[in-house]
Amino acid sequence: MKSNKKELLSKIDYAILKATTTAEEILKGADATREYGFATLCVFPKFIKVARTLLPQEKVCTVVGFPLSPSPLEVKLAELYRCCEDGAGEIDVVVDLGAVKSGDWESVERELKELREAAPDRVLKLIIECCYLSDEEKRTVCMLAAENGWDFVKTSTGYGTYGATPCDVELLSECTGGLLKVKAAGGIKSLEQVEKFLKAGADRIGTSSAIEIAKELLFSR
């Protein structure tokens, strides 16, 4: 595999987050993650241990407060602790959207601070669900995430009114000022889209179409 192709595949989080997901699908996804060299396999918390039978900690990603984030902080913390105990190396957490929309920045900051402190040795990505936020709200969330030591901001869950857009990726890249990395996710299904988002400033791509994209990259060029 040429180095540039390998590098591109290493920026993809292969997401298997369907309501009907089975353990067998997770094992197949873990095999594909190893075969193609994806950054991580992203699974629901109940499947972390399944994924870990084939993948090391740093290759397993999971989600907290997903996809709507209505949970109290105490519940998110319990979820986070369990995900760490089960062996996830990266954790994508949905921001408290209600607090953001009501302008309760004190609550947002407290949540970000306590979640970060609860998992100091894990890669934390904050899903800000851009489709629901104004540009100013996006900037403020990014600032708070940076100030509280998060690793990434992520565009979308894939369950909102729209997913990732190049404009949002550019905005997040600009407002984080290099302090945070950016993950584009939601509706990304082709190699062309992956390349477009990386060019816009994304450091990581989340997609359920990772295998199809890998095959497109490896076998059509």
Secondary structure as the mmCIF struct_conf table of DSSP 4:
data_model
#
loop_
_struct_conf.conf_type_id
_struct_conf.id
_struct_conf.beg_label_comp_id
_struct_conf.beg_label_asym_id
_struct_conf.beg_label_seq_id
_struct_conf.end_label_comp_id
_struct_conf.end_label_asym_id
_struct_conf.end_label_seq_id
HELX_RH_AL_P HELX_RH_AL_P1 SER A 3 LEU A 9
TURN_TY1_P TURN_TY1_P1 SER A 10 LYS A 11
STRN STRN1 ILE A 12 ILE A 16
TURN_TY1_P TURN_TY1_P2 ALA A 19 THR A 20
HELX_RH_AL_P HELX_RH_AL_P2 ALA A 23 TYR A 36
TURN_TY1_P TURN_TY1_P3 GLY A 37 GLY A 37
BEND BEND1 ALA A 39 ALA A 39
STRN STRN2 THR A 40 VAL A 43
HELX_RH_3T_P HELX_RH_3T_P1 PRO A 45 PHE A 47
HELX_RH_AL_P HELX_RH_AL_P3 ILE A 48 ARG A 52
TURN_TY1_P TURN_TY1_P4 THR A 53 LEU A 54
BEND BEND2 LEU A 55 LEU A 55
HELX_RH_3T_P HELX_RH_3T_P2 GLN A 57 LYS A 59
STRN STRN3 VAL A 60 VAL A 64
BEND BEND3 GLY A 65 GLY A 65
TURN_TY1_P TURN_TY1_P5 PHE A 66 LEU A 68
BEND BEND4 SER A 71 SER A 71
HELX_RH_AL_P HELX_RH_AL_P4 LEU A 73 ASP A 86
TURN_TY1_P TURN_TY1_P6 GLY A 87 GLY A 87
BEND BEND5 GLY A 89 GLY A 89
STRN STRN4 GLU A 90 VAL A 94
HELX_RH_AL_P HELX_RH_AL_P5 LEU A 97 LYS A 101
TURN_TY1_P TURN_TY1_P7 SER A 102 GLY A 103
HELX_RH_AL_P HELX_RH_AL_P6 TRP A 105 ALA A 118
TURN_TY1_P TURN_TY1_P8 PRO A 120 ASP A 121
BEND BEND6 ARG A 122 ARG A 122
STRN STRN5 VAL A 123 ILE A 127
HELX_RH_3T_P HELX_RH_3T_P3 CYS A 130 TYR A 132
BEND BEND7 LEU A 133 LEU A 133
HELX_RH_AL_P HELX_RH_AL_P7 ASP A 135 GLU A 147
TURN_TY1_P TURN_TY1_P9 ASN A 148 GLY A 149
BEND BEND8 ASP A 151 ASP A 151
STRN STRN6 PHE A 152 LYS A 154
BEND BEND9 GLY A 158 TYR A 162
HELX_RH_AL_P HELX_RH_AL_P8 PRO A 166 THR A 176
TURN_TY1_P TURN_TY1_P10 GLY A 177 GLY A 178
BEND BEND10 LEU A 179 LEU A 180
STRN STRN7 LYS A 181 ALA A 185
BEND BEND11 GLY A 186 GLY A 187
BEND BEND12 SER A 190 SER A 190
HELX_RH_AL_P HELX_RH_AL_P9 LEU A 191 ALA A 200
TURN_TY1_P TURN_TY1_P11 GLY A 201 GLY A 201
BEND BEND13 ASP A 203 ASP A 203
STRN STRN8 ARG A 204 THR A 207
TURN_TY1_P TURN_TY1_P12 SER A 208 SER A 209
HELX_RH_AL_P HELX_RH_AL_P10 ALA A 210 PHE A 219
#
